[in-house]
Amino acid sequence: MMDIIMNISSAVFLLIGSFLCVSGGVGILRFPDLFTRMHAAGVTDTLASAMILTGLMLQNPDGLVILKLIIILLMTLFISPTASHALARAAMINGLKPMLDKPADHEGGMSSKT
Amino acid sequence: MRHTVYLSLMLAIFWLLNSGHFSLLMISLGILSIFFVLYIAHRMDVLDHESQPLHLTLKLPAYLVWLIKEIILSNITVVKHIWFDNKAISPAMQVINISQATDVGKVIYANSITLTPGTVSVELEGGKITVHALLSESLKKLEAGEMDRRVTELEK
């Protein structure tokens, strides 16, 4: 009985995770420029990987595997924002202007805050 | 000294979790590696409150729970925009003031902003973060400052 519940919940987590991965990919294709596409990739980075790793944890709830998966999860949560930040910063430094809804917002926001 | 003890404890746990073997050979190899890493860390002079934020250990779990809730909510919003109305996005960029005093606090805040989908911190300088957002509402939410307040509370 316990086995069935574990298997079903693990399958649900894996399915949601896969759906979120696909969503991230679709978002990368649909959004207009690099910065908005990075937000779509963020879905794959955070919740999708967390869901898939949780699903895998439920596959084998006893043993060292679960702790290793938790370590992988924590590592991704530390590393992926750093990588996104480096990417965004590199794009800005190389002069890629983000596509903004109201073009005045960027300059206005900058000068009013500083 | 406190940091050395903490680091060696962490390394020992990490080694045991990853190997799972308790034979004499493996344990002695592990102890050897731990001493080697400690030696390198001392030579590089990286053992301080920044690499070992001990003061955060007790407060971090509550913040992580709140952050995971925020991550799930903003994921749902972004996925909705991906599938249903990807024309209705309003990309915006703004400088946001931060109230953290220490570098560790600032980094935690900037990383939390990037970790929630829909907002990416592009630049962190002094007391200001430049944030790019998929929806201008999420910038307003950041300006309201709930996340900022929670990270500042971590520092105390």
Interface residues (C-beta under 8 A of the other chain):
Chain A: L20 S23 G24 V26 G27 R30 F31 D33 F35 T36 M38 H39 A40 G42 V43 D45 T46 L47 L64 L67 K68 I71 L77 F78 S80 P81 T82 S84 H85 A88 R89 M92 P98 M99 L100 D101 K102 D105 H106 G109 M110 K113 T114
Chain B: F14 L17 N18 G20 I71 I72 N75 V78 V79 H81 I82 W83 N86 I89 S90 P91 A92 M93 Q94 V95 I96 N97 A110 N111 S112 T114 L115 T116 P117 G118 T119 V120 S121 V122 E123 K128 H132 A133 L134 S136
